[in-house]
């Protein structure tokens, strides 16, 4: 089981540095313990107690690795940096009526897309279990609507 867990595809891309580093450290430790256990198994003279001790170490390493994997958190820093940009609004005070009308028309056109991007970004930012794919999708929505918002302003 431990060998299977350490052989899994790397789950750390898109995760925070701290949680990814913790996972990698636990994986290295699990690989070391697995190798030690294998050498005890390969030793024909190992006692039942030595085998039992190694089995306990393997089980603990598997638990630690599983906990580290479950603790991985998606890196939301880019999303958190981009989200405030969706709150920008144009200044209509002192503008010509045609400019105000053009601004209002553009804002009406992008309203639903803008609100959807805000809602999705906020949902993902506040979701402790958000995946890197969800973060990427929320960033894509912001990247799609932000130029339209900037153009309207």
N, C-alpha and C positions, 0 to 999 in steps of 0.2 A: 504493500500500500504506500509506503513512504517513497519507494522508487517511482511509482506511478505519479505521486504528487509532485515530486521534484522534476519529473520528465514533462509535465504539462507545459503548454505554450505559455510564454511569459505574459502574465496578465497586467504588467505595470505600465505599458504605454498609455499616456493620457491621464495618469494618476499623479497625485501630489508627490513631490520629491520625498517628503518625510515618510509617507506610507509606502512608497515604492522602495526606498532604502531599507525600511524595516522588513519588508517582504523578502528582499534580496538577501539580507543578513540571515534571516531565518532559513532561507533555502540553502545557503552555503552551509549553515550548521547542520541542517537535515541531511545534506549530501555527505558531510563528514561522518555523522553518526551512522548513516546507512553503510558506508564503507567499513567502519569499525565493526558493525554488527556482522557484515559479510565475512570479515576476517575471523571472527569468533566462530561463525557457522562453518567456515572452511577448515578450522582447526579441529581435527578429529579428537583432540584431547580436552576440549572445552567441557567444563562441568555444567551440570544442570543449573547451578546457581549463576554461573557466568552467562549462560544463555538467557536465563530469566532476567538478569540485570540488563543485558543488551536489548531484550524485547521491551522492557520498561522504558529504556532510553529512546528506542525507536517510536514507541507510542507517544511519548512526550514530545518528541520532535515533530511528529505528524500533527499533533494537537497545536503546537506553536505555529507551524507553517499554515495550517488551516485558519487559525485565528488571524494571522498576519494577512492572509489573502482576503478574508472577510472584512478586514479593517481598511483595505485599500479604498481611497477616496479619489474621485475624479478631480482633476485640476481645473478649477473654475476661474482662475485669475484673469484670463483674457476676457471671458464672458463678463466678469464683474467690472472690468475696465471699460468695456464697450457699452454696457447697459445704460449708464447715465446719459449718453449721447442721444438716446431716444426721447429724452425729456425736453430737448431744445425746442423752442418755439420762436417764431418770427415776431418782430416788433412792427405793429401796424400803426401805431400812433405817429402822426405827422406824415404818413405816407399818402401818396395820391390814391384816389378811389380805385383807379384801375389796378394799381399794385396790390391794394388790399383785396380786391376781388380775385385777382390771379392767385394770391397766396391762399385765400380761403378755398378756392376751387381745387388747388393742388392738395391742400390738407384734407379736403373731403375725399379726394380720389385715393389717397394713401391711408385714410383713417383705419380701415379694417386691418390692413396689412401691418400698420404701425402698432395697433393695439394687440394684435396676435403676437407680434415679436416681443412686445413688452411683457405680455402675460406668460409666454413660454420662457423667456429669460428669467423672470421672477420665480416661476415654478421650479426651474432647474437649479437656480441659485439656492433656493430654500430646501431642496430635496437632498437630504443627507446621503441618499443611496443613488443619486444620479450617476449614470454611466458616462464614460467619455463620449460615446456616440450621441447621447442626449445633449451634452455640452456643445459638441460640434454642430448639431442641428440648430440649437438656439443661436449660436454665433452666426450660422449661415443665414438665419432669418434676419438678424440684425444687419449683417453685411448686405442683404438684398434691399432692405428698406432705408438704411441710413443715407445713401446717396440721394434718394428721392426726397427725404426729409431735408437734407442739406440744400438741395436744389429749390425746394419750395420756400425755404427761408431766404 
